[in-house]
């Protein structure tokens, strides 16, 4: 009986470690951008925004029956990092009950805006990068090591791409706090 308990405890420990290591990179990516004075906003899946055109195209690829609403607007939450919106990557699109396997955020510092798509898993993201016509066209000729960080995907304008990759990958020193 003692050996059985030890085995069960060891298995529980392995499951716990596996669960912790498979977590999303979104918290780290958010931290990297916040250290550079960017704010995070969550996309509300309403469509019609050029900034989120990759998100909208992926949503249509996943659920072709979903159509774009020409009168839709995007919504931002100013304090998304403290809200409960990070608990799942499944989003109900237009109230149809269809769940997407990713969530989309934007980061802005007032001058620059980038989009980060958080997928349910790194494997799912890598699969889409090789099969999705939208993603294949978007990232043609670019290095996946730049625009992929775990289960997160960076989308930004080519004029700021190199700078945003450095932030997205966490290779930039945090800005010093000048409010003190």
C-alpha positions, -999 to 999 in steps of 0.1 A, spaced: 0 0 0 29 24 8 44 18 -26 10 25 -43 8 58 -25 43 68 -35 35 59 -72 3 79 -71 21 109 -56 48 107 -82 22 105 -110 3 135 -96 36 154 -94 44 146 -131 9 157 -142 12 189 -122 46 197 -138 32 189 -173 2 211 -167 24 240 -156 48 237 -185 21 237 -211 7 271 -201 3 300 -225 31 325 -233 5 353 -233 14 364 -198 51 367 -207 43 385 -239 20 409 -221 48 416 -195 73 423 -223 50 449 -240 40 464 -207 76 469 -198 79 491 -229 48 512 -219 23 494 -241 -13 487 -230 -31 455 -239 -66 455 -254 -88 425 -262 -105 422 -296 -143 415 -294 -146 393 -325 -170 417 -343 -150 421 -375 -147 450 -399 -114 463 -387 -83 464 -409 -61 460 -378 -77 427 -371 -81 414 -406 -59 383 -400 -81 374 -370 -112 378 -390 -99 357 -419 -88 330 -395 -123 330 -379 -138 325 -413 -114 297 -421 -124 280 -388 -161 287 -392 -170 295 -428 -207 300 -419 -197 331 -399 -201 362 -420 -187 397 -413 -209 424 -400 -203 456 -418 -216 477 -389 -195 460 -363 -169 478 -343 -139 467 -322 -140 469 -285 -111 476 -261 -108 469 -224 -84 493 -208 -75 470 -179 -75 436 -197 -45 424 -178 -64 423 -145 -97 409 -159 -107 373 -161 -105 373 -199 -72 353 -199 -88 321 -186 -96 305 -219 -87 308 -256 -122 299 -269 -143 328 -280 -179 328 -289 -181 346 -323 -211 369 -328 -231 349 -302 -234 320 -326 -222 295 -301 -192 286 -323 -160 287 -303 -127 298 -319 -95 282 -308 -77 315 -304 -81 350 -289 -67 382 -303 -52 412 -285 -36 445 -295 -8 463 -278 -5 501 -282 18 528 -268 0 556 -286 24 556 -315 26 519 -325 0 492 -325 7 454 -329 -16 424 -328 -9 392 -309 -30 361 -314 -30 336 -286 -38 301 -298 -51 272 -276 -17 254 -280 16 257 -297 9 226 -318 -23 241 -331 -5 273 -341 23 254 -359 -3 234 -377 -21 265 -389 11 281 -400 16 253 -425 -20 249 -436 -38 282 -433 -38 302 -466 -42 334 -445 -11 328 -423 10 314 -452 4 346 -472 9 369 -441 43 354 -431 58 345 -465 95 350 -464 97 357 -426 114 336 -399 89 318 -376 114 323 -347 106 360 -349 68 360 -350 61 329 -329 65 328 -291 51 296 -277 14 297 -286 14 334 -295 17 349 -329 29 385 -337 13 406 -364 25 441 -371 33 466 -399 66 459 -417 79 493 -408 81 484 -371 85 447 -375 121 444 -363 115 465 -332 83 447 -323 100 413 -327 126 423 -301 98 433 -276 77 402 -285 106 378 -279 116 396 -246 150 407 -259 146 444 -249 155 458 -216 125 472 -196 121 509 -197 131 527 -165 103 541 -144 105 579 -147 76 586 -123 97 583 -92 
